């Protein structure tokens, strides 16, 4: 049986817990796009997966819930400038090869979308998944419908790192912390876990009371 998410309860719950009491229209649009896609195609799946998907978008878009370009720059050129400055200043110590530098075709494989898709190989993989040539047109990863598909399908299938949602959230496991490995190792894993549990309680109002009883 499919139980639709009560959007009024959902937005009331996240407004205070995550959005400091006020949700903007673009944030509402972004969250509704994710919820609509989920209810349209995955409503029978584990709702904890949806909670972690929403948490990932919340973090990766710097809380905007809109598909964005890495650094939130308005253009690739400006994003590249910001990334180069940060790299030169030693602020991106985990980066081995500057993936944002334009290739021989002048395209940059910097982060885009709701999940910050990076590296050409990932754009190639998501081209197959979405049916859209994101290698030819990488900015299409910032179109809402495309970005939502990449976010949800990529996390369900383990497209980004090999880890997928069911590896960490399944009938015998509820590992919010290591679910971060689906996208980016253990980077900010504790924050993402906290966000996800808020979304989980908002999606399933009984979840918070269940935890209290447990």
C-alpha positions as YAML, in Angstrom:
chain: A
units: angstrom
residues:
- id: 1
  name: UNK
  ca: [0.00, 0.00, 0.00]
- id: 2
  name: UNK
  ca: [1.29, 3.44, -0.94]
- id: 3
  name: UNK
  ca: [0.85, 6.16, 1.65]
- id: 4
  name: UNK
  ca: [1.42, 9.63, 0.25]
- id: 5
  name: UNK
  ca: [3.51, 12.06, 2.22]
- id: 6
  name: UNK
  ca: [1.55, 14.72, 4.06]
- id: 7
  name: UNK
  ca: [3.20, 17.80, 2.57]
- id: 8
  name: UNK
  ca: [1.74, 20.16, 5.19]
- id: 9
  name: UNK
  ca: [3.20, 18.14, 8.05]
- id: 10
  name: UNK
  ca: [6.43, 17.65, 6.12]
- id: 11
  name: UNK
  ca: [7.08, 21.35, 5.51]
- id: 12
  name: UNK
  ca: [6.01, 22.30, 9.02]
- id: 13
  name: UNK
  ca: [8.53, 19.83, 10.43]
- id: 14
  name: UNK
  ca: [11.53, 20.84, 8.32]
- id: 15
  name: UNK
  ca: [10.82, 24.58, 8.45]
- id: 16
  name: UNK
  ca: [11.90, 24.94, 12.04]
- id: 17
  name: UNK
  ca: [14.35, 22.05, 12.26]
- id: 18
  name: UNK
  ca: [16.43, 22.79, 9.16]
- id: 19
  name: UNK
  ca: [15.41, 26.10, 7.59]
- id: 20
  name: UNK
  ca: [15.51, 28.41, 10.61]
- id: 21
  name: UNK
  ca: [11.79, 29.02, 10.54]
- id: 22
  name: UNK
  ca: [11.43, 30.17, 6.95]
- id: 23
  name: UNK
  ca: [11.35, 28.26, 3.69]
- id: 24
  name: UNK
  ca: [11.71, 30.17, 0.42]
- id: 25
  name: UNK
  ca: [9.68, 29.40, -2.68]
- id: 26
  name: UNK
  ca: [12.69, 27.93, -4.54]
- id: 27
  name: UNK
  ca: [13.34, 25.62, -1.58]
- id: 28
  name: UNK
  ca: [9.71, 24.49, -1.66]
- id: 29
  name: UNK
  ca: [9.90, 23.92, -5.42]
- id: 30
  name: UNK
  ca: [13.06, 21.86, -5.06]
- id: 31
  name: UNK
  ca: [11.74, 19.66, -2.28]
- id: 32
  name: UNK
  ca: [8.42, 19.16, -4.05]
- id: 33
  name: UNK
  ca: [10.27, 18.10, -7.21]
- id: 34
  name: UNK
  ca: [12.10, 15.40, -5.24]
- id: 35
  name: UNK
  ca: [8.94, 14.32, -3.40]
- id: 36
  name: UNK
  ca: [6.92, 14.22, -6.64]
- id: 37
  name: UNK
  ca: [9.51, 12.09, -8.40]
- id: 38
  name: UNK
  ca: [9.71, 9.75, -5.44]
- id: 39
  name: UNK
  ca: [5.96, 9.30, -5.12]
- id: 40
  name: UNK
  ca: [5.64, 8.87, -8.87]
- id: 41
  name: UNK
  ca: [8.22, 6.12, -9.22]
- id: 42
  name: UNK
  ca: [9.49, 4.84, -5.89]
- id: 43
  name: UNK
  ca: [6.62, 5.15, -3.42]
- id: 44
  name: UNK
  ca: [6.91, 1.47, -2.43]
- id: 45
  name: UNK
  ca: [10.60, 1.83, -1.54]
- id: 46
  name: UNK
  ca: [12.10, 2.41, 1.91]
- id: 47
  name: UNK
  ca: [11.24, 5.95, 2.95]
- id: 48
  name: UNK
  ca: [14.52, 6.27, 4.80]
- id: 49
  name: UNK
  ca: [16.11, 6.32, 1.37]
- id: 50
  name: UNK
  ca: [14.06, 9.38, 0.50]
- id: 51
  name: UNK
  ca: [15.11, 11.02, 3.77]
- id: 52
  name: UNK
  ca: [18.78, 10.53, 2.93]
- id: 53
  name: UNK
  ca: [18.24, 11.72, -0.63]
- id: 54
  name: UNK
  ca: [16.67, 14.93, 0.67]
- id: 55
  name: UNK
  ca: [19.50, 15.36, 3.19]
- id: 56
  name: UNK
  ca: [22.04, 14.98, 0.41]
- id: 57
  name: UNK
  ca: [20.35, 17.63, -1.72]
- id: 58
  name: UNK
  ca: [20.08, 19.91, 1.31]
- id: 59
  name: UNK
  ca: [23.82, 19.67, 1.93]
- id: 60
  name: UNK
  ca: [25.09, 19.56, -1.65]
- id: 61
  name: UNK
  ca: [23.11, 22.64, -2.73]
- id: 62
  name: UNK
  ca: [24.06, 24.65, 0.37]
- id: 63
  name: UNK
  ca: [20.45, 24.43, 1.59]
- id: 64
  name: UNK
  ca: [18.95, 26.03, -1.56]
- id: 65
  name: UNK
  ca: [17.30, 22.76, -2.73]
- id: 66
  name: UNK
  ca: [17.92, 23.99, -6.27]
- id: 67
  name: UNK
  ca: [20.32, 22.49, -8.83]
- id: 68
  name: UNK
  ca: [23.46, 24.61, -8.53]
- id: 69
  name: UNK
  ca: [26.91, 24.96, -9.98]
- id: 70
  name: UNK
  ca: [29.81, 24.20, -7.63]
- id: 71
  name: UNK
  ca: [30.73, 27.28, -5.52]
- id: 72
  name: UNK
  ca: [27.25, 28.66, -6.39]
- id: 73
  name: UNK
  ca: [28.86, 30.68, -9.18]
- id: 74
  name: UNK
  ca: [26.72, 31.96, -12.03]
- id: 75
  name: UNK
  ca: [29.11, 30.71, -14.70]
- id: 76
  name: UNK
  ca: [31.67, 27.97, -15.27]
- id: 77
  name: UNK
  ca: [34.38, 30.59, -15.69]
- id: 78
  name: UNK
  ca: [33.70, 32.14, -12.29]
- id: 79
  name: UNK
  ca: [33.43, 28.75, -10.61]
- id: 80
  name: UNK
  ca: [36.77, 27.74, -12.08]
- id: 81
  name: UNK
  ca: [38.36, 30.95, -10.77]
- id: 82
  name: UNK
  ca: [37.04, 30.27, -7.28]
- id: 83
  name: UNK
  ca: [38.15, 26.64, -7.33]
- id: 84
  name: UNK
  ca: [41.60, 27.51, -8.65]
- id: 85
  name: UNK
  ca: [42.08, 30.09, -5.89]
- id: 86
  name: UNK
  ca: [40.98, 27.62, -3.24]
- id: 87
  name: UNK
  ca: [43.24, 24.91, -4.66]
- id: 88
  name: UNK
  ca: [46.23, 27.25, -4.79]
- id: 89
  name: UNK
  ca: [45.54, 28.27, -1.21]
- id: 90
  name: UNK
  ca: [45.65, 24.68, -0.01]
- id: 91
  name: UNK
  ca: [41.94, 24.59, 0.83]
- id: 92
  name: UNK
  ca: [41.21, 21.57, -1.37]
- id: 93
  name: UNK
  ca: [43.86, 19.23, -0.02]
- id: 94
  name: UNK
  ca: [41.82, 16.14, -0.92]
- id: 95
  name: UNK
  ca: [41.84, 17.00, -4.63]
- id: 96
  name: UNK
  ca: [44.56, 15.13, -6.52]
- id: 97
  name: UNK
  ca: [43.76, 16.37, -10.02]
- id: 98
  name: UNK
  ca: [41.81, 19.62, -10.53]
- id: 99
  name: UNK
  ca: [38.75, 18.13, -12.23]
- id: 100
  name: UNK
  ca: [37.29, 21.56, -12.97]
- id: 101
  name: UNK
  ca: [39.98, 22.61, -15.44]
- id: 102
  name: UNK
  ca: [38.58, 22.69, -18.99]
- id: 103
  name: UNK
  ca: [39.46, 19.70, -21.13]
- id: 104
  name: UNK
  ca: [40.58, 19.72, -24.77]
- id: 105
  name: UNK
  ca: [37.01, 20.53, -25.81]
- id: 106
  name: UNK
  ca: [36.76, 23.42, -23.37]
- id: 107
  name: UNK
  ca: [34.29, 21.68, -21.09]
- id: 108
  name: UNK
  ca: [34.63, 21.71, -17.31]
- id: 109
  name: UNK
  ca: [33.57, 18.72, -15.22]
- id: 110
  name: UNK
  ca: [32.96, 20.71, -12.07]
- id: 111
  name: UNK
  ca: [30.06, 19.96, -9.75]
- id: 112
  name: UNK
  ca: [26.52, 20.57, -10.99]
- id: 113
  name: UNK
  ca: [23.02, 19.67, -9.90]
- id: 114
  name: UNK
  ca: [21.43, 18.55, -6.67]
- id: 115
  name: UNK
  ca: [24.23, 16.11, -5.90]
- id: 116
  name: UNK
  ca: [27.22, 17.98, -7.40]
- id: 117
  name: UNK
  ca: [28.09, 15.66, -10.25]
- id: 118
  name: UNK
  ca: [31.83, 15.87, -10.98]
- id: 119
  name: UNK
  ca: [34.35, 14.23, -13.35]
- id: 120
  name: UNK
  ca: [33.70, 13.35, -16.96]
- id: 121
  name: UNK
  ca: [33.23, 9.64, -16.22]
- id: 122
  name: UNK
  ca: [30.25, 10.48, -14.00]
- id: 123
  name: UNK
  ca: [28.71, 12.71, -16.66]
- id: 124
  name: UNK
  ca: [29.10, 9.79, -19.07]
- id: 125
  name: UNK
  ca: [27.42, 7.40, -16.65]
- id: 126
  name: UNK
  ca: [24.57, 9.80, -15.97]
- id: 127
  name: UNK
  ca: [24.11, 10.32, -19.71]
- id: 128
  name: UNK
  ca: [23.26, 6.64, -19.98]
- id: 129
  name: UNK
  ca: [20.99, 6.80, -16.93]
- id: 130
  name: UNK
  ca: [19.07, 9.90, -18.02]
- id: 131
  name: UNK
  ca: [19.10, 9.38, -21.77]
- id: 132
  name: UNK
  ca: [20.51, 12.91, -22.15]
- id: 133
  name: UNK
  ca: [23.99, 13.61, -23.55]
- id: 134
  name: UNK
  ca: [25.44, 15.38, -20.52]
- id: 135
  name: UNK
  ca: [28.93, 15.14, -21.99]
- id: 136
  name: UNK
  ca: [27.88, 17.35, -24.87]
- id: 137
  name: UNK
  ca: [25.75, 19.57, -22.63]
- id: 138
  name: UNK
  ca: [26.96, 19.31, -19.01]
- id: 139
  name: UNK
  ca: [24.87, 22.29, -17.89]
- id: 140
  name: UNK
  ca: [21.75, 20.19, -18.44]
- id: 141
  name: UNK
  ca: [22.64, 18.51, -15.14]
- id: 142
  name: UNK
  ca: [21.26, 21.70, -13.57]
- id: 143
  name: UNK
  ca: [17.80, 21.29, -15.07]
- id: 144
  name: UNK
  ca: [15.48, 20.30, -12.24]
- id: 145
  name: UNK
  ca: [14.02, 17.15, -13.77]
- id: 146
  name: UNK
  ca: [17.44, 15.93, -14.87]
- id: 147
  name: UNK
  ca: [19.02, 16.82, -11.54]
- id: 148
  name: UNK
  ca: [16.32, 14.96, -9.60]
- id: 149
  name: UNK
  ca: [16.78, 11.84, -11.75]
- id: 150
  name: UNK
  ca: [20.55, 11.92, -11.24]
- id: 151
  name: UNK
  ca: [20.13, 12.42, -7.49]
- id: 152
  name: UNK
  ca: [17.61, 9.64, -6.91]
- id: 153
  name: UNK
  ca: [18.70, 7.03, -9.45]
- id: 154
  name: UNK
  ca: [22.38, 7.62, -8.77]
- id: 155
  name: UNK
  ca: [21.95, 7.00, -5.05]
- id: 156
  name: UNK
  ca: [19.66, 4.02, -5.56]
- id: 157
  name: UNK
  ca: [21.98, 2.33, -8.05]
- id: 158
  name: UNK
  ca: [25.30, 3.21, -6.45]
- id: 159
  name: UNK
  ca: [26.41, 5.17, -9.51]
- id: 160
  name: UNK
  ca: [28.70, 7.61, -7.69]
- id: 161
  name: UNK
  ca: [30.95, 5.48, -5.47]
- id: 162
  name: UNK
  ca: [29.62, 1.94, -5.70]
- id: 163
  name: UNK
  ca: [27.74, 2.33, -2.42]
- id: 164
  name: UNK
  ca: [23.96, 2.48, -2.71]
- id: 165
  name: UNK
  ca: [21.14, 3.33, -0.34]
- id: 166
  name: UNK
  ca: [20.14, -0.25, 0.39]
- id: 167
  name: UNK
  ca: [23.70, -1.01, 1.55]
- id: 168
  name: UNK
  ca: [23.24, 1.22, 4.59]
- id: 169
  name: UNK
  ca: [19.47, 1.46, 5.05]
- id: 170
  name: UNK
  ca: [17.72, -1.90, 4.84]
- id: 171
  name: UNK
  ca: [15.54, -4.20, 6.98]
- id: 172
  name: UNK
  ca: [18.45, -5.10, 9.26]
- id: 173
  name: UNK
  ca: [20.57, -1.95, 9.12]
- id: 174
  name: UNK
  ca: [20.00, 1.74, 9.78]
- id: 175
  name: UNK
  ca: [23.42, 3.30, 9.32]
- id: 176
  name: UNK
  ca: [22.80, 6.99, 8.67]
- id: 177
  name: UNK
  ca: [26.47, 7.78, 9.21]
- id: 178
  name: UNK
  ca: [28.00, 5.51, 6.59]
- id: 179
  name: UNK
  ca: [25.25, 6.29, 4.11]
- id: 180
  name: UNK
  ca: [27.41, 9.28, 3.22]
- id: 181
  name: UNK
  ca: [29.70, 6.84, 1.40]
- id: 182
  name: UNK
  ca: [27.07, 6.73, -1.35]
- id: 183
  name: UNK
  ca: [28.25, 10.16, -2.50]
- id: 184
  name: UNK
  ca: [31.44, 11.33, -0.81]
- id: 185
  name: UNK
  ca: [33.22, 9.01, 1.61]
- id: 186
  name: UNK
  ca: [32.71, 10.17, 5.18]
- id: 187
  name: UNK
  ca: [32.90, 13.90, 4.44]
- id: 188
  name: UNK
  ca: [30.50, 15.73, 6.81]
- id: 189
  name: UNK
  ca: [28.92, 12.34, 7.55]
- id: 190
  name: UNK
  ca: [27.64, 13.33, 10.99]
- id: 191
  name: UNK
  ca: [25.93, 16.44, 9.64]
- id: 192
  name: UNK
  ca: [24.30, 14.48, 6.83]
- id: 193
  name: UNK
  ca: [23.11, 11.85, 9.28]
- id: 194
  name: UNK
  ca: [21.50, 14.52, 11.44]
- id: 195
  name: UNK
  ca: [19.81, 16.14, 8.43]
- id: 196
  name: UNK
  ca: [18.55, 12.76, 7.23]
- id: 197
  name: UNK
  ca: [16.97, 11.90, 10.56]
- id: 198
  name: UNK
  ca: [15.10, 15.22, 10.54]
- id: 199
  name: UNK
  ca: [13.80, 14.52, 7.05]
- id: 200
  name: UNK
  ca: [12.93, 10.99, 8.09]
- id: 201
  name: UNK
  ca: [10.80, 12.23, 10.97]
- id: 202
  name: UNK
  ca: [9.14, 14.77, 8.66]
- id: 203
  name: UNK
  ca: [8.31, 12.10, 6.06]
- id: 204
  name: UNK
  ca: [7.17, 9.59, 8.65]
- id: 205
  name: UNK
  ca: [5.77, 11.47, 11.66]
- id: 206
  name: UNK
  ca: [5.79, 8.20, 13.60]
- id: 207
  name: UNK
  ca: [9.57, 7.88, 13.17]
- id: 208
  name: UNK
  ca: [10.44, 10.38, 15.89]
- id: 209
  name: UNK
  ca: [8.11, 8.78, 18.42]
- id: 210
  name: UNK
  ca: [9.41, 5.33, 17.48]
- id: 211
  name: UNK
  ca: [12.95, 6.45, 18.28]
- id: 212
  name: UNK
  ca: [11.84, 7.88, 21.60]
- id: 213
  name: UNK
  ca: [10.14, 4.61, 22.54]
- id: 214
  name: UNK
  ca: [13.18, 2.67, 21.40]
...
